Amino acid sequence: MSATSSAAVAVELAVSARQVRRTFGEREVLRGIDLQFGRGEFVALLGRSGSGKSTFLRALAGLDGGVEGEIRVPKRRSVVFQDPRLLPWASVLDNVVLGLSGRGVSGRSANDKGRAMLAEVGLDGHEQDWPKTLSGGEAQRAALARALVRSPQLLLLDEPFGALDALTRVRMHALVQQLHARYRPAVLLVTHDVDEAVLLADRVLVLTDGVISLDVTVDVSSPRLRSDPAFIALRSQLLAELGVDESAEGHHPSTTTTENTPITTTGALQ
């Protein structure tokens, strides 16, 4: 049975996946995943390396023709990868509006939308820059603008902050929160960072040996602080599910922000 994709999803759902499987040779990477999440919901997917996180994201994006099962997702969906994947021979603006003309948007209208979205991510004034002149954080913001200019109903984030320095990660977290609150796409974030998942998501999943072994709602008050007992308890639960013994391995909280620094949706994003 080949995977099916349909825009005819129930109004309240953004994603419905049933018995999703993917095999590479004799190795079954996804072993019958069942998952549903709603429009506007922010879901983080954790798992050890090789657990199938990115494979599942690619299945939802429609980038893997070898997936079996039933997948129902919105027609409008965008992906942001760890690598910004900007075309080096095209300006920042041309990268952001790439493909919009094929979606019935005129060239002038596409450029107007692109400029507006670049302003949203703090890159106004960089429209005619070449990608090689951008910092890592700026390039990833351009990639995020390219994804959001298409007004996706489903935004798929495949470890988009993994290659960024700690301060830039904090700024990107705040930016993603701002844009999610403004546009309300459903989001699936694939990450290795437990703290990042708890800081950003409404719900956190753990993928273990090709199946979802834990599905938990993030019940931590805002602003989310690493010193909050609820945050600490959820982090410990997730680490335990990932097989990390905090006492034995001397685990310490992620250093992407200081322990008592909340993720904020205000302030300059340089």
Contacts in CASP RR format, 6 or more apart in sequence:
PFRMAT RR
TARGET T0000
AUTHOR 0000-0000-0000
METHOD contacts of the structure
MODEL  1
MSATSSAAVAVELAVSARQVRRTFGEREVLRGIDLQFGRGEFVALLGRSG
SGKSTFLRALAGLDGGVEGEIRVPKRRSVVFQDPRLLPWASVLDNVVLGL
SGRGVSGRSANDKGRAMLAEVGLDGHEQDWPKTLSGGEAQRAALARALVR
SPQLLLLDEPFGALDALTRVRMHALVQQLHARYRPAVLLVTHDVDEAVLL
ADRVLVLTDGVISLDVTVDVSSPRLRSDPAFIALRSQLLAELGVDESAEG
HHPSTTTTENTPITTTGALQ
1 68 0 8 1.000
1 69 0 8 1.000
2 65 0 8 1.000
2 66 0 8 1.000
2 67 0 8 1.000
2 68 0 8 1.000
2 69 0 8 1.000
3 20 0 8 1.000
3 59 0 8 1.000
3 65 0 8 1.000
3 66 0 8 1.000
3 67 0 8 1.000
3 68 0 8 1.000
3 69 0 8 1.000
3 70 0 8 1.000
3 71 0 8 1.000
4 69 0 8 1.000
4 70 0 8 1.000
4 71 0 8 1.000
4 72 0 8 1.000
5 62 0 8 1.000
5 71 0 8 1.000
5 72 0 8 1.000
5 73 0 8 1.000
6 72 0 8 1.000
6 73 0 8 1.000
7 73 0 8 1.000
7 74 0 8 1.000
7 75 0 8 1.000
8 72 0 8 1.000
9 15 0 8 1.000
9 16 0 8 1.000
9 72 0 8 1.000
9 73 0 8 1.000
9 74 0 8 1.000
10 16 0 8 1.000
11 39 0 8 1.000
12 38 0 8 1.000
12 39 0 8 1.000
13 36 0 8 1.000
13 37 0 8 1.000
13 38 0 8 1.000
13 39 0 8 1.000
13 72 0 8 1.000
14 37 0 8 1.000
14 38 0 8 1.000
14 39 0 8 1.000
14 40 0 8 1.000
14 41 0 8 1.000
14 73 0 8 1.000
14 74 0 8 1.000
14 153 0 8 1.000
14 154 0 8 1.000
14 185 0 8 1.000
14 186 0 8 1.000
15 35 0 8 1.000
15 36 0 8 1.000
15 37 0 8 1.000
15 38 0 8 1.000
15 60 0 8 1.000
15 71 0 8 1.000
15 72 0 8 1.000
15 73 0 8 1.000
15 154 0 8 1.000
15 186 0 8 1.000
15 188 0 8 1.000
16 35 0 8 1.000
16 36 0 8 1.000
16 70 0 8 1.000
16 71 0 8 1.000
16 72 0 8 1.000
16 73 0 8 1.000
17 33 0 8 1.000
17 34 0 8 1.000
17 35 0 8 1.000
17 36 0 8 1.000
17 56 0 8 1.000
17 59 0 8 1.000
17 60 0 8 1.000
17 69 0 8 1.000
17 70 0 8 1.000
17 71 0 8 1.000
17 72 0 8 1.000
18 34 0 8 1.000
18 69 0 8 1.000
18 70 0 8 1.000
18 71 0 8 1.000
19 32 0 8 1.000
19 33 0 8 1.000
19 34 0 8 1.000
19 68 0 8 1.000
19 69 0 8 1.000
19 70 0 8 1.000
20 30 0 8 1.000
20 32 0 8 1.000
20 33 0 8 1.000
20 34 0 8 1.000
20 35 0 8 1.000
20 56 0 8 1.000
20 59 0 8 1.000
20 67 0 8 1.000
20 68 0 8 1.000
20 69 0 8 1.000
20 70 0 8 1.000
20 71 0 8 1.000
21 28 0 8 1.000
21 30 0 8 1.000
21 31 0 8 1.000
21 32 0 8 1.000
21 33 0 8 1.000
21 67 0 8 1.000
21 68 0 8 1.000
21 69 0 8 1.000
22 28 0 8 1.000
22 29 0 8 1.000
22 30 0 8 1.000
22 52 0 8 1.000
22 55 0 8 1.000
22 56 0 8 1.000
22 59 0 8 1.000
22 64 0 8 1.000
22 66 0 8 1.000
22 67 0 8 1.000
22 68 0 8 1.000
23 29 0 8 1.000
28 210 0 8 1.000
29 50 0 8 1.000
29 52 0 8 1.000
29 55 0 8 1.000
29 210 0 8 1.000
30 52 0 8 1.000
30 55 0 8 1.000
30 56 0 8 1.000
30 59 0 8 1.000
30 67 0 8 1.000
30 210 0 8 1.000
31 209 0 8 1.000
31 210 0 8 1.000
31 211 0 8 1.000
32 69 0 8 1.000
32 210 0 8 1.000
32 211 0 8 1.000
33 56 0 8 1.000
33 207 0 8 1.000
33 210 0 8 1.000
33 211 0 8 1.000
33 212 0 8 1.000
34 212 0 8 1.000
35 205 0 8 1.000
35 212 0 8 1.000
37 43 0 8 1.000
37 186 0 8 1.000
37 188 0 8 1.000
37 203 0 8 1.000
38 186 0 8 1.000
39 153 0 8 1.000
39 184 0 8 1.000
39 185 0 8 1.000
39 186 0 8 1.000
40 180 0 8 1.000
40 184 0 8 1.000
40 185 0 8 1.000
40 186 0 8 1.000
40 187 0 8 1.000
41 186 0 8 1.000
41 187 0 8 1.000
41 202 0 8 1.000
41 203 0 8 1.000
42 180 0 8 1.000
42 186 0 8 1.000
42 187 0 8 1.000
42 189 0 8 1.000
42 200 0 8 1.000
42 201 0 8 1.000
42 202 0 8 1.000
42 203 0 8 1.000
43 186 0 8 1.000
43 187 0 8 1.000
43 188 0 8 1.000
43 189 0 8 1.000
43 201 0 8 1.000
43 202 0 8 1.000
43 203 0 8 1.000
43 204 0 8 1.000
43 205 0 8 1.000
44 188 0 8 1.000
44 189 0 8 1.000
44 190 0 8 1.000
44 191 0 8 1.000
44 196 0 8 1.000
44 197 0 8 1.000
44 198 0 8 1.000
44 200 0 8 1.000
44 201 0 8 1.000
44 203 0 8 1.000
44 204 0 8 1.000
44 205 0 8 1.000
45 53 0 8 1.000
45 56 0 8 1.000
45 57 0 8 1.000
45 188 0 8 1.000
45 189 0 8 1.000
45 190 0 8 1.000
45 191 0 8 1.000
45 204 0 8 1.000
45 205 0 8 1.000
45 206 0 8 1.000
45 207 0 8 1.000
46 53 0 8 1.000
46 191 0 8 1.000
46 192 0 8 1.000
46 194 0 8 1.000
46 197 0 8 1.000
46 204 0 8 1.000
46 205 0 8 1.000
46 206 0 8 1.000
46 207 0 8 1.000
46 238 0 8 1.000
46 242 0 8 1.000
47 53 0 8 1.000
47 192 0 8 1.000
47 206 0 8 1.000
47 207 0 8 1.000
47 208 0 8 1.000
47 242 0 8 1.000
48 208 0 8 1.000
48 242 0 8 1.000
49 192 0 8 1.000
51 207 0 8 1.000
51 208 0 8 1.000
51 209 0 8 1.000
51 210 0 8 1.000
52 207 0 8 1.000
52 210 0 8 1.000
53 190 0 8 1.000
53 207 0 8 1.000
54 158 0 8 1.000
54 159 0 8 1.000
54 190 0 8 1.000
55 64 0 8 1.000
56 207 0 8 1.000
57 79 0 8 1.000
57 156 0 8 1.000
57 158 0 8 1.000
57 188 0 8 1.000
57 190 0 8 1.000
58 64 0 8 1.000
59 67 0 8 1.000
59 71 0 8 1.000
60 71 0 8 1.000
60 73 0 8 1.000
60 77 0 8 1.000
60 154 0 8 1.000
60 156 0 8 1.000
60 188 0 8 1.000
61 77 0 8 1.000
61 79 0 8 1.000
61 156 0 8 1.000
62 71 0 8 1.000
62 73 0 8 1.000
63 79 0 8 1.000
73 154 0 8 1.000
74 152 0 8 1.000
74 153 0 8 1.000
74 154 0 8 1.000
74 186 0 8 1.000
75 153 0 8 1.000
76 150 0 8 1.000
76 151 0 8 1.000
76 152 0 8 1.000
76 153 0 8 1.000
76 154 0 8 1.000
77 152 0 8 1.000
77 153 0 8 1.000
77 154 0 8 1.000
77 155 0 8 1.000
77 156 0 8 1.000
78 146 0 8 1.000
78 147 0 8 1.000
78 148 0 8 1.000
78 150 0 8 1.000
78 152 0 8 1.000
78 154 0 8 1.000
78 155 0 8 1.000
78 156 0 8 1.000
79 147 0 8 1.000
79 156 0 8 1.000
79 157 0 8 1.000
79 158 0 8 1.000
80 140 0 8 1.000
80 143 0 8 1.000
80 144 0 8 1.000
80 147 0 8 1.000
80 155 0 8 1.000
80 156 0 8 1.000
80 157 0 8 1.000
80 158 0 8 1.000
80 160 0 8 1.000
81 143 0 8 1.000
81 158 0 8 1.000
81 159 0 8 1.000
81 160 0 8 1.000
82 158 0 8 1.000
82 159 0 8 1.000
82 160 0 8 1.000
82 162 0 8 1.000
82 163 0 8 1.000
83 163 0 8 1.000
84 131 0 8 1.000
84 136 0 8 1.000
84 139 0 8 1.000
84 140 0 8 1.000
84 142 0 8 1.000
84 143 0 8 1.000
85 143 0 8 1.000
86 92 0 8 1.000
86 95 0 8 1.000
86 131 0 8 1.000
86 134 0 8 1.000
86 139 0 8 1.000
86 142 0 8 1.000
86 143 0 8 1.000
87 94 0 8 1.000
87 95 0 8 1.000
87 98 0 8 1.000
87 131 0 8 1.000
88 130 0 8 1.000
88 131 0 8 1.000
88 132 0 8 1.000
90 98 0 8 1.000
90 131 0 8 1.000
91 127 0 8 1.000
91 128 0 8 1.000
91 129 0 8 1.000
91 130 0 8 1.000
92 118 0 8 1.000
92 123 0 8 1.000
92 126 0 8 1.000
92 127 0 8 1.000
92 128 0 8 1.000
92 129 0 8 1.000
92 130 0 8 1.000
92 131 0 8 1.000
92 134 0 8 1.000
92 142 0 8 1.000
93 111 0 8 1.000
93 114 0 8 1.000
93 115 0 8 1.000
93 118 0 8 1.000
93 127 0 8 1.000
93 128 0 8 1.000
95 131 0 8 1.000
95 142 0 8 1.000
95 146 0 8 1.000
96 114 0 8 1.000
96 117 0 8 1.000
96 118 0 8 1.000
96 142 0 8 1.000
96 145 0 8 1.000
96 146 0 8 1.000
96 149 0 8 1.000
97 107 0 8 1.000
97 110 0 8 1.000
97 111 0 8 1.000
97 113 0 8 1.000
97 114 0 8 1.000
97 146 0 8 1.000
97 149 0 8 1.000
98 146 0 8 1.000
100 107 0 8 1.000
100 110 0 8 1.000
100 113 0 8 1.000
100 149 0 8 1.000
100 150 0 8 1.000
101 107 0 8 1.000
101 110 0 8 1.000
103 150 0 8 1.000
105 113 0 8 1.000
113 149 0 8 1.000
114 145 0 8 1.000
114 149 0 8 1.000
115 124 0 8 1.000
115 127 0 8 1.000
117 145 0 8 1.000
117 148 0 8 1.000
117 149 0 8 1.000
118 124 0 8 1.000
118 125 0 8 1.000
118 126 0 8 1.000
118 127 0 8 1.000
118 142 0 8 1.000
118 145 0 8 1.000
120 145 0 8 1.000
120 148 0 8 1.000
120 179 0 8 1.000
120 182 0 8 1.000
121 141 0 8 1.000
121 142 0 8 1.000
121 144 0 8 1.000
121 145 0 8 1.000
121 148 0 8 1.000
121 175 0 8 1.000
121 179 0 8 1.000
121 269 0 8 1.000
122 141 0 8 1.000
122 269 0 8 1.000
123 138 0 8 1.000
123 141 0 8 1.000
123 142 0 8 1.000
123 145 0 8 1.000
126 134 0 8 1.000
126 138 0 8 1.000
126 142 0 8 1.000
131 139 0 8 1.000
131 142 0 8 1.000
134 142 0 8 1.000
135 168 0 8 1.000
136 163 0 8 1.000
136 164 0 8 1.000
136 168 0 8 1.000
137 164 0 8 1.000
137 168 0 8 1.000
137 171 0 8 1.000
137 172 0 8 1.000
140 160 0 8 1.000
140 161 0 8 1.000
140 164 0 8 1.000
140 172 0 8 1.000
141 172 0 8 1.000
141 175 0 8 1.000
141 269 0 8 1.000
143 160 0 8 1.000
144 160 0 8 1.000
144 175 0 8 1.000
144 176 0 8 1.000
144 179 0 8 1.000
147 155 0 8 1.000
148 155 0 8 1.000
148 179 0 8 1.000
148 183 0 8 1.000
148 185 0 8 1.000
151 183 0 8 1.000
152 185 0 8 1.000
153 185 0 8 1.000
153 186 0 8 1.000
154 185 0 8 1.000
154 186 0 8 1.000
154 187 0 8 1.000
154 188 0 8 1.000
155 180 0 8 1.000
155 185 0 8 1.000
155 186 0 8 1.000
155 187 0 8 1.000
155 188 0 8 1.000
156 187 0 8 1.000
156 188 0 8 1.000
157 176 0 8 1.000
157 187 0 8 1.000
157 188 0 8 1.000
157 189 0 8 1.000
157 190 0 8 1.000
158 190 0 8 1.000
159 190 0 8 1.000
159 191 0 8 1.000
159 192 0 8 1.000
160 172 0 8 1.000
160 189 0 8 1.000
161 168 0 8 1.000
161 169 0 8 1.000
161 172 0 8 1.000
161 173 0 8 1.000
161 191 0 8 1.000
161 193 0 8 1.000
161 196 0 8 1.000
162 169 0 8 1.000
162 191 0 8 1.000
162 192 0 8 1.000
162 193 0 8 1.000
164 172 0 8 1.000
166 255 0 8 1.000
166 256 0 8 1.000
166 257 0 8 1.000
169 196 0 8 1.000
169 256 0 8 1.000
170 256 0 8 1.000
170 257 0 8 1.000
170 261 0 8 1.000
170 263 0 8 1.000
171 269 0 8 1.000
171 270 0 8 1.000
173 196 0 8 1.000
173 199 0 8 1.000
173 200 0 8 1.000
173 256 0 8 1.000
173 263 0 8 1.000
174 263 0 8 1.000
174 264 0 8 1.000
174 265 0 8 1.000
174 266 0 8 1.000
174 267 0 8 1.000
174 269 0 8 1.000
175 269 0 8 1.000
176 187 0 8 1.000
176 200 0 8 1.000
177 200 0 8 1.000
177 263 0 8 1.000
177 265 0 8 1.000
178 265 0 8 1.000
180 187 0 8 1.000
181 265 0 8 1.000
189 196 0 8 1.000
189 197 0 8 1.000
189 200 0 8 1.000
189 201 0 8 1.000
191 197 0 8 1.000
193 254 0 8 1.000
193 256 0 8 1.000
194 235 0 8 1.000
194 238 0 8 1.000
194 239 0 8 1.000
194 242 0 8 1.000
194 254 0 8 1.000
195 226 0 8 1.000
195 235 0 8 1.000
195 253 0 8 1.000
195 254 0 8 1.000
195 256 0 8 1.000
196 254 0 8 1.000
196 256 0 8 1.000
197 204 0 8 1.000
197 238 0 8 1.000
198 204 0 8 1.000
198 218 0 8 1.000
198 220 0 8 1.000
198 224 0 8 1.000
198 231 0 8 1.000
198 234 0 8 1.000
198 235 0 8 1.000
198 238 0 8 1.000
199 224 0 8 1.000
199 263 0 8 1.000
200 263 0 8 1.000
201 218 0 8 1.000
202 217 0 8 1.000
202 218 0 8 1.000
203 215 0 8 1.000
203 216 0 8 1.000
203 217 0 8 1.000
203 218 0 8 1.000
204 214 0 8 1.000
204 215 0 8 1.000
204 216 0 8 1.000
204 218 0 8 1.000
204 234 0 8 1.000
204 238 0 8 1.000
205 212 0 8 1.000
205 214 0 8 1.000
205 215 0 8 1.000
205 216 0 8 1.000
206 212 0 8 1.000
206 213 0 8 1.000
206 214 0 8 1.000
206 215 0 8 1.000
206 238 0 8 1.000
206 241 0 8 1.000
206 242 0 8 1.000
207 213 0 8 1.000
208 214 0 8 1.000
208 241 0 8 1.000
208 242 0 8 1.000
213 241 0 8 1.000
214 237 0 8 1.000
214 238 0 8 1.000
214 241 0 8 1.000
216 234 0 8 1.000
216 237 0 8 1.000
216 238 0 8 1.000
218 234 0 8 1.000
219 230 0 8 1.000
219 234 0 8 1.000
220 228 0 8 1.000
220 230 0 8 1.000
220 231 0 8 1.000
220 234 0 8 1.000
221 228 0 8 1.000
221 230 0 8 1.000
222 262 0 8 1.000
223 262 0 8 1.000
223 263 0 8 1.000
223 264 0 8 1.000
224 231 0 8 1.000
224 262 0 8 1.000
224 263 0 8 1.000
225 231 0 8 1.000
225 259 0 8 1.000
225 260 0 8 1.000
225 261 0 8 1.000
225 262 0 8 1.000
226 232 0 8 1.000
226 235 0 8 1.000
226 253 0 8 1.000
226 257 0 8 1.000
226 259 0 8 1.000
226 260 0 8 1.000
226 261 0 8 1.000
227 259 0 8 1.000
227 260 0 8 1.000
235 253 0 8 1.000
236 246 0 8 1.000
239 246 0 8 1.000
239 251 0 8 1.000
244 251 0 8 1.000
245 251 0 8 1.000
253 259 0 8 1.000
257 263 0 8 1.000
END
